[in-house]
């Protein structure tokens, strides 16, 4: 298990592989983001994208799955305070395979709870071709291994 003390600013991890299918794009969009360019191939062909593309929220969810299965699996995660600077940079298409790159950009001990630290990471979802499709700064909370006694 990796605790706050084990994480260093500047460390980079690349991980995961998630294959995106047309059926999943449509299923997610029909339930959560039913815009025509996510749900209907013909309508998507007439859109600015020119073809069916995944919802940005679906892209974020797929990358979150990779995070949970990847570095968060062995981290003393206490959840997150939110995200900053969420950007959808390129559309995700059926047949793309996503992976995630994370870089720790800041860390500090919580002033209100000495049992946790804050770890901020730049996260990027990347296609098999190396294109960044989504990025955000995750504002993580990580348990401390040996918090000070009060």
N, C-alpha and C positions, 0 to 999 in steps of 0.2 A: 504494500500500500504506500502510495506517495502522498506525503503531507506537505503543507505549506513550506516547511523548511527545506524540502527536497527539490523545490522548483526554483529555477534560476531565470532571471530576466535574460532574454536573448535566445533561450532554447527554442529549437524548431523541431516539429514533428510532422511527418507526412505519413498518411495512413488511409486505409480503407479502400473499398471498391464497391460501388453500387451501380448496377446496370438498370437504366431507366427504360421502362416499356411504355408503348402507346396506351395499352389498357390501363396501366396505373395512372398515367397522366390524366386520362379521361375520368377514371373513377374518382380520383382526388378532386378534380375540378368540379365534377357534377355535385359533389357534396359541399365543397368549401369555397370555390371560386369559379362559378359557372359562366365565365365569359366565353363567347363563341370560339375564340382562338385557342382555348384550352379543351373544349368539349366536342367540337365539330370540325372534321378535317376539311370539308368543303368551305365552310366559313373561314377557317384558318388560312386557307389558300388565298383568300381575297383580303386578308388582313395585312398589316404592316410587316408581320413576320413571314408571310408567304407559306406557312405550314404550321401544323400543330406544334405547340410548345407548352412546356410545363408552367404551371403557376409559380410565381416567385416564392409563394408560401410553401408550395410543395418542394421546391428546391431547398428552402431552408430546413424543412422537416427531414428530407433525405440526408442532408449534411449533419443534422442533429443526431440522427441515428448512427452515422459513422463516428461522431464524437463519443456517443455513449458506449458503442462497441469498442472504440479505440482508447484514447488516453483517459477518459473519465472512468473506464472500467476499473482501473487500479489506482484511482485518485480518491482521496478523502473529501470528495465533493459534498458541499452543503447547499448546492443549487447555485443560482445566479441572482445578481441584483438587476439584471436586464442586459440589453445590448445597445450599443451606440453605433452610429454610422452604417446602418444596414444599407447595402447597395446591391441591386440586381444589375450585373454588368453585361451579361449576354444571355440569350435564351437557352434553355435546356431542351433538347429535342429527343424524341424516341430513338433509342439506340446508343445514346451517350452513356458513358461510364464515368461516374463521379468519384473523386477522392477528395481528401481535405488536408490542408496544410495549416498548422497553427504555430504562431510565434508569440511567446510571452513578452509583452511590452512594458508591463509595470507590475509591481507587487508591493503590498504594505499591510501591516497588521491593522485590524479593525480597532478604532478608538473606543467603540461602544461595547465590544465583546472580545476580550483577549483570547478566547478559545478559537477564533477564526482569523484568517487572513484573506485579503482581497488579491486576486490574481487576474489581471486584464490581459486578454490575448487577442491578437489579430487572427481571424479565421478566414480562410478562403476555400471555396468549393471550386474544384478544377476538373475539366474534362480530360478524356484520354488524349486529347491533342495539346494539352497544356494551357487551354484557355481558362481564365478565371471567370466564373459565371456568377458568383455571389461573394460578398465579403461583409464582415461585420466585426466589431470589437465586442467580445464576450466579457462580461463583468462577473467573473466567477468568485465564489466563496469557497475556501478550502480550510478544513480543520487543521489546527496546529497540533503537532505531535506532543509537545510539552508546554502547554500554556502556563504562564506564571500563576502561582498561587495567590489568592487574594488575601 
